[in-house]
């Protein structure tokens, strides 16, 4: 299994995951290679989900700050 990039962007993660899905959909991979790809895909999926959750949290914080500033006026 390949080592994950420590600072892969969401877009890079998604791109790699899409490439894995395409490879697996072709059905030409031997079982052991397909399992490796599947395992990597799961890791990428989790990494992407974490990135989305982090972004959502930042947006919530920014909206709270914006709302609190708007209430002062």
ZILIN-V893644 format. One record per run of one state. SS is the DSSP state (H for helix, E for strand, L for the rest). FROM is the first residue (numbers start at 1). LEN is the number of residues. If there is no record, write none. Layout:
# ZILIN-V893644
((SS,FROM,LEN) (SS,FROM,LEN))
This chain:
# ZILIN-V893644
((L,1,9) (H,10,17) (L,27,4) (H,31,42) (L,73,1))
